[in-house]
Amino acid sequence: MPFVKNAWYVACWADDVKSNELFARQLLGEQVVFYRNAAKEVVALQDRCPHRFIPLHRGKLVDDKIECAYHGLQFDCTGKCVKNPHGDGKIPAAARVKRYPVVEKHRMIWIWMGEEPATEDTIPDYSVMDNTESFQTSFGYLEIPANYLLMGENLLDLSHITYLHDGYLGSPEQVGADQVVEEVGNEIHCKRWMPNVSIPGIFDLLYRQDGKPVDMWTNMRWLPPSCFLLDTGAHEVGGQREDYGWYYGIHILTPETEKTTHYHFAAAMPPGTDLPAEVDEKFRKLRRYAFEMQDQPIIDAQQKAMGDTEFWDMKPVLLGIDAGPVRMRRTIQKMLQDEAERVQAQKAQRTTKPETAVQ
């Protein structure tokens, strides 16, 4: 399945791109190199010299320009070759690389891989990540050996936490939870309410650390094509949401290839949480364990079982809990179809010759 190109994706955490260093990553099947210029602004270029196709990240930075390691051609922040050290120094018109629009926002580097104009106001709102004085945040990254939609389904269908994450994120009583799936604009919201259940380990850390039953919720929001925001927590049975015992989970998937995914995740806990350092560290480790040691092997096995076969060609059995994931796949398919139609319309417009005016 192709990727939606005209959308914002997270390339990396902002801290991954450092001054005076080149940072390379494959995104949507394309090789990209990042660096910060003298003004500390992030630049993203195609990571391939047009001369002999050497990855530019193997070169070095010279006054805001990347110098290719093989023959010394230099490319500026726009992707244009500005120095040919050989012969008469003439620079062929084709000696340039693609520059990608990038924005540093919410402590992440966002990249636009498509040809249509990019507007910053369509970047998903993760402003909770900016509120570092109020919210206690933690970050993580994993490379998932599977298609990003498989991991996306895992996030939208949280019924699996009863089984896969029992004792960590889920508990047995959650299996019968009420689930509501809503479409809000182009977003999908999956909400689960679990009253009077035994509290899983991670939430016990955040709440009272007494092991008593609680009311729990997991409200996941999908922002196409691959961004998720989870509001989840626990409070006293029959009570109301308190100023602690909950957190926002940031989950962002960026396709690397059709079978590998960059997974950036974070947690933002409200000030009332006030975890001691050792408890906070345990919370971080438990979350990473759930993702890396429980989710990842399952999604890996799922991808291997599918091989090169398309998801719908596998004829999956659908359950009531699949409402969110199915709508997500249908939305992505519609986005791909719309994007392809726009590309065809643009091509037709370029090839159509204007009629000669009648005198």
C-alpha positions as CSV (number, residue, x, y, z in Angstrom):
1,M,0.0,0.0,0.0
2,P,1.4,3.5,-0.9
3,F,1.7,6.2,1.7
4,V,-0.3,9.4,2.1
5,K,2.4,12.0,1.1
6,N,0.6,15.3,1.6
7,A,0.5,15.3,5.4
8,W,2.8,16.1,8.3
9,Y,4.8,13.3,9.8
10,V,7.2,13.3,12.8
11,A,10.7,12.7,11.5
12,C,12.3,12.6,15.0
13,W,12.5,14.2,18.3
14,A,13.8,17.8,18.1
15,D,16.8,16.8,20.3
16,D,17.9,14.2,17.7
17,V,19.0,17.0,15.3
18,K,22.1,18.6,16.9
19,S,24.2,21.5,15.8
20,N,27.2,20.7,13.6
21,E,26.0,17.1,13.0
22,L,24.2,15.3,10.2
23,F,21.2,13.1,11.1
24,A,19.8,10.6,8.6
25,R,16.5,8.7,8.6
26,Q,14.4,6.9,6.0
27,L,10.9,8.2,5.9
28,L,8.0,6.9,3.7
29,G,10.7,5.0,1.7
30,E,12.8,8.1,1.1
31,Q,16.3,8.8,2.5
32,V,16.4,12.2,4.3
33,V,19.3,14.0,6.0
34,F,18.8,16.7,8.6
35,Y,21.0,19.3,10.1
36,R,20.8,22.7,11.9
37,N,22.1,25.8,10.1
38,A,23.9,28.7,11.8
39,A,20.5,30.1,12.9
40,K,19.7,26.7,14.6
41,E,16.9,26.1,12.1
42,V,16.4,22.6,10.9
43,V,17.1,21.8,7.3
44,A,15.9,18.5,5.6
45,L,17.3,17.4,2.2
46,Q,17.2,14.3,0.1
47,D,20.0,12.1,1.3
48,R,21.5,11.3,-2.0
49,C,24.1,13.2,-4.1
50,P,22.9,13.4,-7.7
51,H,26.4,12.8,-9.0
52,R,27.1,9.2,-7.9
53,F,24.2,8.7,-5.4
54,I,26.3,8.7,-2.3
55,P,24.3,9.4,0.9
56,L,25.0,13.0,1.9
57,H,25.0,12.1,5.6
58,R,28.4,10.4,5.0
59,G,29.8,13.9,4.2
60,K,30.3,16.9,6.5
61,L,28.9,20.3,7.1
62,V,30.9,23.3,5.8
63,D,29.3,26.7,6.6
64,D,25.7,25.6,6.4
65,K,26.4,23.4,3.4
66,I,26.7,19.6,3.1
67,E,29.9,18.5,1.4
68,C,29.6,15.1,-0.3
69,A,32.2,12.7,1.0
70,Y,33.0,11.2,-2.5
71,H,33.8,14.2,-4.7
72,G,33.3,17.3,-2.6
73,L,30.2,18.8,-4.2
74,Q,28.5,21.2,-1.8
75,F,24.8,21.7,-1.4
76,D,23.2,24.6,0.4
77,C,20.1,24.8,2.6
78,T,17.9,24.9,-0.5
79,G,19.3,21.7,-1.9
80,K,21.2,23.5,-4.7
81,C,24.8,22.6,-5.6
82,V,26.8,25.7,-5.0
83,K,30.3,24.3,-5.4
84,N,32.0,21.9,-7.9
85,P,35.7,21.7,-7.0
86,H,36.6,20.0,-10.3
87,G,37.8,21.3,-13.6
88,D,36.2,24.6,-14.6
89,G,33.9,24.5,-11.6
90,K,30.7,24.7,-13.7
91,I,27.7,23.4,-12.0
92,P,25.1,21.4,-14.0
93,A,21.5,22.6,-13.6
94,A,20.5,19.2,-12.5
95,A,22.9,19.2,-9.6
96,R,20.5,19.7,-6.8
97,V,18.6,17.7,-4.3
98,K,15.0,17.9,-3.0
99,R,14.4,20.1,0.1
100,Y,11.5,19.1,2.4
101,P,9.4,21.5,4.4
102,V,10.1,21.0,8.1
103,V,8.8,22.6,11.3
104,E,10.1,22.3,14.8
105,K,7.0,22.2,17.0
106,H,5.9,20.4,20.2
107,R,9.5,19.2,20.8
108,M,9.4,17.3,17.5
109,I,10.6,17.8,13.9
110,W,7.7,17.6,11.5
111,I,8.3,16.9,7.8
112,W,6.1,17.2,4.7
113,M,6.9,14.6,2.1
114,G,4.3,15.6,-0.6
115,E,4.3,18.0,-3.5
116,E,1.2,20.0,-2.4
117,P,1.8,23.2,-0.4
118,A,2.4,22.6,3.3
119,T,0.7,24.8,5.9
120,E,1.9,24.7,9.5
121,D,-1.6,25.1,11.0
122,T,-2.4,21.5,9.9
123,I,0.2,20.0,12.3
124,P,-1.6,18.0,15.0
125,D,-1.9,19.8,18.3
126,Y,0.4,18.3,20.9
127,S,0.8,21.5,22.9
128,V,0.6,19.5,26.1
129,M,4.3,18.6,25.3
130,D,5.2,22.3,25.5
131,N,3.8,22.8,28.9
132,T,6.9,21.5,30.7
133,E,6.3,23.6,33.8
134,S,2.9,22.0,34.5
135,F,3.2,18.5,32.9
136,Q,5.9,16.0,33.7
137,T,7.0,14.4,30.5
138,S,8.9,11.4,29.3
139,F,10.0,10.3,25.8
140,G,10.8,7.1,23.9
141,Y,11.4,5.7,20.5
142,L,11.2,2.3,18.9
143,E,11.6,0.9,15.4
144,I,8.7,-1.4,14.8
145,P,9.3,-4.2,12.2
146,A,5.8,-3.9,10.7
147,N,3.6,-1.7,8.7
148,Y,2.4,1.4,10.5
149,L,-1.3,0.6,10.1
150,L,-0.8,-2.6,12.1
151,M,0.6,-0.6,15.0
152,G,-2.2,2.0,14.5
153,E,-4.8,-0.7,14.9
154,N,-3.1,-1.8,18.1
155,L,-3.4,1.7,19.5
156,L,-7.0,2.2,18.4
157,D,-8.2,-1.2,19.7
158,L,-7.3,-1.1,23.4
159,S,-9.3,-4.2,24.2
160,H,-6.1,-6.1,23.9
161,I,-4.7,-4.7,27.1
162,T,-6.8,-7.2,29.1
163,Y,-4.7,-10.0,27.6
164,L,-1.4,-8.7,26.3
165,H,-0.8,-6.2,29.1
166,D,-2.5,-7.9,32.0
167,G,-1.1,-6.6,35.2
168,Y,0.6,-3.7,33.5
169,L,-1.9,-1.6,31.6
170,G,-4.9,-3.9,31.8
171,S,-6.8,-6.3,34.1
172,P,-9.3,-9.2,33.6
173,E,-12.4,-7.2,34.4
174,Q,-11.8,-4.8,31.5
175,V,-12.7,-7.3,28.9
176,G,-16.4,-6.4,29.0
177,A,-15.8,-2.6,28.9
178,D,-18.3,-0.4,27.0
179,Q,-16.6,1.0,23.9
180,V,-17.8,4.0,21.9
181,V,-16.4,4.9,18.5
182,E,-17.0,8.4,17.2
183,E,-15.9,10.2,14.0
184,V,-15.2,13.9,14.7
185,G,-14.4,15.6,11.4
186,N,-11.6,13.5,10.0
187,E,-10.6,12.1,13.4
188,I,-11.6,8.8,15.1
189,H,-12.2,8.7,18.8
190,C,-12.3,5.3,20.6
191,K,-13.5,5.5,24.2
192,R,-13.6,2.7,26.8
193,W,-15.1,3.0,30.3
194,M,-14.2,0.4,32.9
195,P,-16.0,0.9,36.2
196,N,-15.0,-0.9,39.4
197,V,-12.0,-2.9,38.1
198,S,-8.8,-4.0,39.7
199,I,-6.1,-1.4,39.1
200,P,-3.2,-2.4,36.7
201,G,0.3,-1.8,37.9
202,I,1.1,1.4,36.0
203,F,-2.0,3.1,37.1
204,D,-1.5,2.0,40.7
205,L,1.8,3.9,40.6
206,L,0.1,7.1,39.5
207,Y,-2.8,6.9,41.8
208,R,-2.9,5.7,45.4
209,Q,-0.5,2.7,45.4
210,D,-2.9,0.7,47.5
211,G,-4.2,-1.8,44.9
212,K,-7.9,-1.1,45.6
213,P,-10.5,-1.2,42.7
214,V,-11.0,1.9,40.6
215,D,-13.0,3.3,37.7
216,M,-10.8,3.5,34.6
217,W,-11.0,5.0,31.2
218,T,-9.0,4.9,27.9
219,N,-9.9,7.5,25.3
220,M,-7.8,7.3,22.2
221,R,-7.9,9.9,19.5
222,W,-6.6,9.2,16.0
223,L,-5.5,12.2,13.8
224,P,-4.8,11.0,10.3
225,P,-2.7,9.7,8.9
226,S,-0.7,8.4,11.9
227,C,-0.9,10.5,15.1
228,F,-2.6,9.4,18.3
229,L,-3.4,11.0,21.6
230,L,-4.5,8.9,24.6
231,D,-6.3,10.3,27.6
232,T,-6.2,7.5,30.2
233,G,-6.4,7.1,34.0
234,A,-8.2,6.0,37.1
235,H,-10.2,7.5,39.9
236,E,-12.1,6.3,43.0
237,V,-15.0,4.0,42.3
238,G,-18.1,6.1,41.7
239,G,-16.0,9.3,42.0
240,Q,-14.8,12.0,39.7
241,R,-11.6,12.6,37.8
242,E,-8.9,14.0,40.2
243,D,-5.8,16.1,39.6
244,Y,-3.6,13.0,39.4
245,G,-3.9,9.3,38.5
246,W,-4.1,10.0,34.8
247,Y,-1.9,11.0,31.9
248,Y,-1.8,11.9,28.2
249,G,-0.1,9.3,26.0
250,I,1.4,10.6,22.8
251,H,1.8,7.9,20.1
252,I,3.1,8.9,16.7
253,L,3.8,6.5,13.8
254,T,5.9,7.4,10.8
255,P,6.3,4.8,8.1
256,E,10.0,4.0,7.3
257,T,9.2,1.4,4.7
258,E,6.1,-0.6,4.0
259,K,7.2,-3.1,6.7
260,T,9.0,-0.9,9.2
261,T,7.8,2.0,11.3
262,H,9.3,4.8,13.4
263,Y,7.3,4.8,16.7
264,H,7.7,8.0,18.8
265,F,5.9,7.9,22.2
266,A,5.7,10.1,25.2
267,A,3.7,10.5,28.4
268,A,2.6,13.9,29.9
269,M,1.4,13.7,33.5
270,P,-0.4,16.6,35.3
271,P,1.3,18.4,38.1
272,G,-0.8,16.7,40.8
273,T,0.9,13.4,40.0
274,D,4.1,14.6,41.7
275,L,5.9,11.3,41.4
276,P,9.2,10.7,43.4
277,A,12.1,10.2,41.1
278,E,12.3,6.4,41.7
279,V,8.6,5.9,41.0
280,D,8.8,8.1,37.9
281,E,11.6,5.9,36.6
282,K,9.6,2.8,37.3
283,F,6.6,4.2,35.4
284,R,8.8,5.0,32.4
285,K,10.3,1.5,32.4
286,L,6.9,-0.2,32.7
287,R,5.5,1.7,29.8
288,R,8.5,0.9,27.6
289,Y,8.4,-2.7,28.6
290,A,4.7,-2.9,27.6
291,F,5.5,-1.4,24.1
292,E,8.8,-3.1,23.5
293,M,8.4,-6.5,25.1
294,Q,4.7,-7.0,24.6
295,D,3.3,-5.0,21.7
296,Q,6.3,-5.2,19.4
297,P,6.7,-9.0,19.3
298,I,3.0,-9.4,18.6
299,I,2.9,-6.8,15.8
300,D,6.1,-8.4,14.4
301,A,4.5,-11.8,14.4
302,Q,1.4,-10.4,12.7
303,Q,3.5,-8.8,9.9
304,K,5.4,-12.0,9.3
305,A,2.1,-14.0,9.2
306,M,0.8,-11.6,6.5
307,G,4.0,-11.5,4.5
308,D,3.4,-9.5,1.3
309,T,-0.3,-10.1,1.3
310,E,-2.6,-7.0,1.6
311,F,-4.6,-6.8,4.8
312,W,-8.1,-7.2,3.2
313,D,-6.9,-10.0,0.9
314,M,-6.2,-12.0,4.1
315,K,-10.0,-11.9,4.7
316,P,-9.8,-11.0,8.4
317,V,-12.7,-12.0,10.7
318,L,-14.1,-8.8,12.2
319,L,-15.4,-8.3,15.7
320,G,-17.3,-5.5,17.4
321,I,-14.0,-4.2,18.8
322,D,-12.7,-3.6,15.3
323,A,-14.9,-0.6,14.6
324,G,-12.1,1.9,15.1
325,P,-9.4,0.2,13.2
326,V,-11.7,-0.5,10.2
327,R,-12.7,3.1,10.0
328,M,-9.1,4.1,10.2
329,R,-8.2,1.9,7.2
330,R,-11.1,3.2,5.2
331,T,-10.1,6.8,5.9
332,I,-6.5,6.1,4.8
333,Q,-7.8,4.4,1.7
334,K,-10.0,7.5,0.9
335,M,-7.1,9.8,1.5
336,L,-4.9,7.8,-0.9
337,Q,-7.6,7.8,-3.5
338,D,-8.2,11.5,-3.2
339,E,-4.5,12.2,-3.4
340,A,-4.1,10.0,-6.5
341,E,-7.0,11.8,-8.2
342,R,-5.5,15.2,-7.5
343,V,-2.2,14.1,-9.0
344,Q,-3.9,12.8,-12.1
345,A,-5.9,16.1,-12.4
346,Q,-2.7,18.1,-12.2
347,K,-1.0,15.9,-14.8
348,A,-3.9,16.3,-17.1
349,Q,-3.9,20.1,-16.7
350,R,-0.2,20.2,-17.5
351,T,-0.5,18.2,-20.7
352,T,-3.6,19.9,-22.0
353,K,-2.7,22.5,-24.6
354,P,-4.7,25.7,-24.6
355,E,-7.0,26.2,-27.6
356,T,-5.9,28.8,-30.2
357,A,-8.1,31.8,-29.9
358,V,-10.4,32.5,-32.9
359,Q,-9.6,35.8,-34.5
